[in-house]
Amino acid sequence: MTQDVLATFPAIEIKKDESLSHYTNTKTGGPADYVAFPKSISETKSLIDFANDRDMPLTVIGNASNLIVKDGGIRGLTIILTKMNQIHASETRVVAEAGAAMIAATKAACQASLSGLEFAAGIPGSVGGAVFMNAGAYGGEISEVVEEVTVLTRDGQLKTLSNEALDFGYRHSTIQDYNDTVVSATFNLTPGDQTKIQARMDELNFLRASKQPLEWPSCGSVFKRPTGYFTGKLIHDAGLQGTRMGGAEVSKKHAGFIINVDHATATDYMDMIHHIQAVVFEKFGVHLETEVRIIGEDA
């Protein structure tokens, strides 16, 4: 590992041997060798070029809301994009940098009297993460409102991708296949009544708060929805609600969530995920595929 990452980028906040538990929504995760917080596309490109030139492992994350970082942490350079968070609304479009909170983008749309993002009012991730996994809630998906996305490829090239080029599917986009880094997204929305837009957002946030364990650290929905089933019902019917491994517990409020109730580790989360998968398959013959992204090394 080269120490000169700190000397090369004096204008960028970079931390060495930094625990990623400070940034993940689960409050778990081991140390990263280096964590950088770029504030612009040019700074992000410079960091990617630096890592490429030195064959340094490179990981890019956003708000780390639907993410588990293993207890061994991440080698090389980790880029966290949350300081790239500018949002601009004009006419029927909202343009947001990748590190902007999805919730902030929905508020900007509402303030501009633009409808279409209400479904995302409570999604805790970043804009980049939402595009990366085609996040969805309450009958809406990012794919329905994204016009184009600007990415940095792994070799540091800036590209703009149309909605069609992103090949959206259920919790999928081509960004996952090519490992590109989203740097901004343009949402094409519909003029609407601000009062009605806000009322719909309030309604969905009330529903989310009443059904989901938002008072606890978690990684959100752990598993994808299997065709023909509801994940939470499968886990509930398997008798797993309230099950605890270490500090990780299957939420009694919503069986699709694993919450950190007592200083859980990422290993606790992984053990719980494997246990849920095994029990649900044994009882119902259904394989639960993880929606949460799992990265890093074992301890």
RAGI-V126701 format. One record per helix or strand of 3 or more residues. SS is the DSSP state (h for helix, s for strand). FROM is the first residue (numbers start at 1). TO is the last residue. If there is no record, write none. Layout:
SS	FROM	TO
SS	FROM	TO
This chain:
h	4	8
s	13	19
h	20	22
s	31	37
h	41	53
s	58	61
s	67	69
s	73	80
s	87	90
s	93	97
h	102	111
h	118	120
h	127	132
h	142	144
s	146	152
s	158	162
h	164	166
h	174	178
s	181	188
h	194	211
h	231	237
s	248	250
s	258	260
h	266	284
s	293	295
